Amino acid sequence: MTKVDLIEKVASGINLTKKDTEVIVNTIFKSITEALSSKKDGKVELRGFGSFRVRQREARQGRNPQTGKPVRVPAKRAPYFKAGKELKELIDN
């Protein structure tokens, strides 16, 4: 499912125009992104769906796949999604 598919599905479900629904979906995505990028907490929990968190990845020694030479990969923060119990049960059944 793409973002456009999501907008169409939500628009048909709540009887709004696609333009209005696009604003709503974009606002939700922006809110999640801002919450994850904040230095304060960095997590978003949607009960029954799952939670988004930020994980710290340590610096490591990598390898250039073309040359095989070692490359230093710097530490970074990466988004992580963990599916909630209800979502896992829906997918399993």
VMD Tcl script that draws the C-alpha trace (Angstrom):
set ca {
  {0.00 0.00 0.00}
  {1.33 3.41 -0.95}
  {0.58 6.77 0.61}
  {-1.87 7.52 -2.23}
  {-3.65 4.21 -1.60}
  {-3.89 5.05 2.10}
  {-5.34 8.49 1.36}
  {-7.96 6.99 -0.98}
  {-8.92 4.31 1.55}
  {-9.27 6.81 4.42}
  {-11.15 9.30 2.23}
  {-13.72 6.69 1.24}
  {-14.08 5.51 4.83}
  {-14.83 8.92 6.35}
  {-16.49 10.64 3.38}
  {-13.96 13.46 3.01}
  {-12.32 14.76 -0.12}
  {-8.95 13.30 -1.05}
  {-7.42 16.76 -0.60}
  {-8.70 17.05 2.99}
  {-7.67 13.48 3.75}
  {-4.19 14.14 2.35}
  {-3.78 17.02 4.81}
  {-4.83 14.74 7.68}
  {-2.48 11.91 6.66}
  {0.42 14.31 6.12}
  {-0.22 15.88 9.53}
  {-0.15 12.46 11.21}
  {3.10 11.49 9.46}
  {4.66 14.86 10.31}
  {3.65 14.49 13.97}
  {5.19 11.02 14.18}
  {8.37 12.24 12.48}
  {8.68 15.25 14.81}
  {8.11 13.09 17.89}
  {10.79 10.61 16.80}
  {13.29 13.32 15.95}
  {12.82 15.18 19.24}
  {15.67 14.81 21.70}
  {13.16 14.51 24.56}
  {11.60 11.07 24.22}
  {11.83 9.74 20.66}
  {8.91 7.33 20.79}
  {5.32 7.13 19.53}
  {2.94 4.47 20.80}
  {-0.31 3.70 18.99}
  {-2.25 1.25 21.16}
  {-3.34 -1.85 19.27}
  {-1.12 -1.00 16.30}
  {2.46 -0.71 17.50}
  {5.17 1.66 18.58}
  {7.81 3.68 16.78}
  {11.09 4.25 18.60}
  {14.53 5.55 17.83}
  {17.46 3.22 18.37}
  {21.05 4.31 18.69}
  {23.37 2.38 16.40}
  {26.99 2.30 17.47}
  {29.86 3.14 15.15}
  {31.27 0.06 13.46}
  {33.75 -1.17 10.92}
  {32.09 -1.86 7.55}
  {33.34 -2.90 4.15}
  {33.08 -1.29 0.72}
  {31.35 -3.96 -1.39}
  {33.10 -2.87 -4.59}
  {36.67 -2.73 -3.34}
  {36.49 -4.83 -0.19}
  {38.37 -2.13 1.73}
  {37.37 -1.46 5.35}
  {35.20 1.62 5.90}
  {34.27 3.29 9.18}
  {30.49 3.55 9.58}
  {29.63 6.35 12.05}
  {27.15 6.03 14.91}
  {23.62 7.06 14.06}
  {20.04 7.07 15.25}
  {17.62 4.87 13.30}
  {13.82 4.53 13.43}
  {12.42 1.21 14.61}
  {8.84 -0.13 14.53}
  {7.54 -2.84 16.81}
  {4.11 -4.26 15.98}
  {1.59 -4.37 18.82}
  {0.01 -7.56 20.16}
  {-3.34 -6.96 18.43}
  {-1.71 -6.29 15.05}
  {0.40 -9.43 15.36}
  {-2.72 -11.49 16.16}
  {-4.62 -10.05 13.19}
  {-1.78 -10.91 10.82}
  {-1.34 -14.43 12.23}
  {-5.03 -15.29 11.74}
}
mol new
graphics top color blue
foreach p $ca { graphics top sphere $p radius 0.5 }
foreach p [lrange $ca 0 end-1] q [lrange $ca 1 end] { graphics top cylinder $p $q radius 0.2 }
display resetview
